[in-house]
Amino acid sequence: MSESNSFTSHLVELRSRLLNSLIFIFIVFVISYIFAEQIYNFLVDPYAKAVKDNSLSRRLIFTALHETFITYIKVAFFAAIFLGSPVLLMQIYKFIAPGLYKNEKKALLPYLVFTPILFLFGALLVYYLVMPLAIKFFLSFETIGSQSNLPIQLEAKVSEYLSLIMRLIFAFGISFQLPILLNLLARIGVVNSEYLKTRRRYVIVIIFALAALLTPPDPITQVGLAIPLLLLYELSIFTVKFTEKRKKEDIKDA
C-alpha cells in the first residue's frame, strides 16, 4: 500500500471513529433532554439544601419566555459532553493504538483511565463541597431590612445558577487533569521531578491566579480550586518520579 493510500485510510478511520463518537454524544443528548428536568433538579440540589433552613421563601426565577427551554438544552448538552467524553477518548485511543509498541500501549492506558476519574473527582468536589459553601457565603450578604431601608434578598435566575455550576464543574474537572499533563510532559522529556520541585514557588502563584480566573470573585471557590490543585501538583511530583523510574527500566529492558 502506498503512503498516499495509507494516509487516506487513516483519515477515513479517524473520521469514522469521530463520527461514531458524535453519534453517541447526540444520542446521549436526546436522552438527556428527555430527562432534562430531573438532571436540572439534581444540579439545583446544592442550592436547595443550602437554603432549606432559611426562614425566607426561596425560588428560582426566569425573566425571558425562552430561558427555561434554553436552560434544558444546556443541561442536555452538558450531560452529553460529560458522559460522551470517555467514549471519545476511547475512540482516539483505538485509533492510535495500532501504531504504538506494546510498552507504549501499557504506558498510555493509565492516562486514559485516570483522565475521566480525575474529572469526576473535580466535579464531585464542586457539587458536594464548593457549591454549598459558596452559596452560604453569598447568602451571608442578604439583609432582612428595616423601616429605613429595603431588604436585600437573592432571587437566583435559572440560567445563571446553571451556568455557574456547570462552569465550576468544567473548571475543576479540567484543572484536575494537572497530574496527567505533567506526567505526559515528563514522559516526553519536557519536565522532570527536580524541575517541578524547583519551580514550586512559581506554580503556587500561577495556580492561585488561574483559580481567580476560572471561578467567581469569591474566596470560597478560589481557595476551593487552588488547594486541591496544589495537592495535585505535589502528587504529580511523586508520580513523575515513578514515571522516570519506569522509563529507565524500559530503556534497560529494550
Buried (B, 14 or more C-beta within 10 A) or exposed (E): EEEEEEEEEBEEEBEEBBEEBBEBBEEBBEBBBEBBEEBBEEBBEBBEEBBEEEEEEBEBEBEEEEBBEBBBBBBBBBBBBBBBBBBBBBBBBEBEEEEEEEEBBEBBEEBBEBBBEBBBBBBBBBBEBBBBBBBEBBBEEEEEEEEEEEEEEBEBBBBBBBEBBBBBBBBBBEBBBBBBEBBBBBBEEEBBBEBBEEEEEEBBEEBBEBBBEBBBEEEBBBBBBBEBBBEBBBEBBEBBBEBBEBBEEBEEEE
